[in-house]
Amino acid sequence: LLLCRVGLGVSEGFLIPVNSHIVAGWVPPEERARAVSAVIAGCNCGTIAAFLFAPTIMVTMGWPACFYIFGSVGFLWFAAWQVYAEDAPLDDKGAAAREEGVWAQLRGQGKMAGRMLSSKCVWAITVCHWCSGVGAYIGLAWFPTYFSTVWGVPRAQLGLTVLPCKYS
């Protein structure tokens, strides 16, 4: 179980950098901060939704149903992504001809990794984000057990216990 958890954590570790790379290729520089914020907020909304729905699913259909339902949603999302998504804006047949100049400007703007990796500010933000994530996910993992065991909160209502973790 521990190896599975480590594997999941390592594979999810690429999520934010890959999303940022996708945003850098598709969104003009002046709109990137807003786009990355929307992507990260979407990740948090997905976590909150999963924790809100999981107790009800477990109580009504059993705990394996959570894996089947959430896994099925993931596979459907993957299938839609494979059908509709393109690697670059110029590959997208729906991109308007008037936008091609904007997309051409974006090519070559992703070469600042060296400056970012040597920036003390970037490392400070990275460490703070890591610490925040560890605290939040410890809370996400243990709050439901704590509230159920110590306070006797029914399983169907445990989803609400994640809200303090995600909004702290």
C-alpha positions in Angstrom: 0.0 0.0 0.0 2.8 2.4 0.8 4.5 1.8 -2.6 1.2 2.5 -4.3 0.8 5.7 -2.3 4.4 6.8 -3.2 3.8 5.9 -6.9 0.6 7.9 -6.9 2.4 10.9 -5.3 5.3 10.8 -7.7 3.0 10.5 -10.7 0.8 13.4 -9.5 3.9 15.5 -8.9 4.0 16.2 -12.6 0.5 17.6 -12.7 1.2 21.3 -12.0 4.3 21.6 -14.2 2.6 19.9 -17.1 -0.5 22.0 -16.7 1.7 25.1 -16.7 3.5 23.9 -19.8 0.2 23.5 -21.6 -1.0 26.9 -20.5 2.3 28.4 -21.7 1.7 27.0 -25.2 -2.0 28.0 -25.4 -2.4 31.2 -23.5 -0.9 34.7 -24.3 1.6 35.9 -21.6 -0.8 38.5 -20.2 -3.5 36.0 -19.4 -1.3 33.1 -18.1 -1.6 33.9 -14.4 -5.3 33.8 -14.6 -5.3 30.6 -16.6 -2.9 28.8 -14.3 -5.0 30.0 -11.3 -8.1 28.5 -12.9 -6.4 25.2 -13.5 -5.2 24.9 -9.9 -8.6 26.0 -8.6 -10.1 23.3 -10.8 -7.9 20.7 -9.1 -9.0 21.8 -5.7 -12.6 21.9 -6.7 -12.2 18.3 -8.0 -10.7 17.2 -4.7 -13.5 18.9 -2.7 -16.2 17.3 -4.9 -14.6 13.9 -4.6 -14.5 14.2 -0.8 -18.1 15.5 -0.7 -19.5 12.7 -2.9 -17.3 9.8 -1.6 -19.1 9.2 1.7 -22.5 9.1 0.1 -21.2 6.7 -2.6 -19.6 4.5 0.1 -22.7 4.4 2.3 -25.1 3.7 -0.6 -23.0 1.5 -2.9 -20.0 0.3 -0.9 -16.5 1.6 -0.8 -15.4 -0.2 -4.1 -17.9 1.9 -6.0 -15.8 5.1 -5.3 -12.9 3.5 -7.2 -15.2 2.4 -10.1 -17.0 5.7 -10.4 -14.0 8.0 -10.0 -11.9 5.7 -12.3 -14.7 5.7 -14.9 -14.9 9.5 -14.9 -11.1 9.6 -15.3 -11.2 7.3 -18.3 -14.0 9.3 -19.9 -12.0 12.5 -19.4 -9.0 10.8 -20.9 -11.0 9.6 -23.9 -12.5 13.0 -24.5 -9.0 14.6 -24.2 -7.6 12.2 -26.8 -10.4 12.9 -29.2 -10.6 16.7 -28.9 -7.3 18.1 -27.5 -4.3 19.1 -29.6 -0.7 19.5 -28.6 -0.3 23.0 -29.9 -2.7 25.8 -31.0 -1.5 25.6 -34.6 -2.4 21.9 -34.7 -6.0 22.7 -33.7 -8.2 22.9 -36.9 -10.6 25.1 -35.0 -8.0 27.9 -34.4 -8.9 30.9 -36.4 -6.5 32.3 -39.0 -6.4 35.6 -37.3 -5.0 33.9 -34.1 -2.1 32.2 -35.9 0.1 35.3 -35.4 -0.5 35.1 -31.6 0.2 31.4 -31.5 3.4 31.8 -33.5 4.6 34.4 -31.0 4.1 31.9 -28.1 6.5 29.3 -29.6 10.0 30.1 -28.1 8.8 31.7 -24.9 9.2 28.6 -22.7 13.0 28.9 -22.4 13.3 30.5 -18.9 13.5 27.3 -16.8 17.1 28.0 -15.9 16.3 31.4 -14.5 13.3 30.1 -12.6 15.2 27.2 -11.1 17.9 29.5 -9.8 15.4 32.0 -8.3 15.2 32.1 -4.5 11.6 33.4 -4.8 10.6 30.4 -6.8 12.2 28.0 -4.3 10.5 29.8 -1.4 7.1 29.5 -3.1 7.8 25.8 -3.9 8.7 25.0 -0.3 5.7 26.9 1.1 3.4 25.1 -1.4 4.8 21.7 -0.4 4.3 22.4 3.3 0.8 23.7 2.7 0.0 20.6 0.6 1.4 18.2 3.2 -0.7 19.8 5.9 -3.9 19.9 3.8 -3.6 16.2 2.7 -2.8 15.0 6.3 -6.0 16.8 7.2 -7.9 15.3 4.3 -6.7 11.8 5.2 -7.3 12.0 8.9 -10.2 14.4 9.6 -12.9 12.0 8.4 -11.5 9.2 10.7 -11.2 11.6 13.6 -14.7 13.1 13.2 -16.2 9.6 12.8 -14.3 8.0 15.7 -14.2 10.8 18.2 -17.3 12.8 17.5 -19.5 10.0 16.0 -20.3 11.9 12.8 -22.2 9.6 10.4 -20.2 8.4 7.4 -22.7 10.0 4.9 -21.8 13.5 6.4 -18.0 13.1 6.6 -17.6 14.9 3.2 -18.1 18.2 4.9 -15.0 17.6 7.1 -12.7 18.4 4.2 -13.7 22.0 3.8 -11.4 23.3 6.6 -8.5 21.5 5.0 -9.0 22.9 1.5 -9.8 26.4 2.5 -7.1 26.9 5.2 
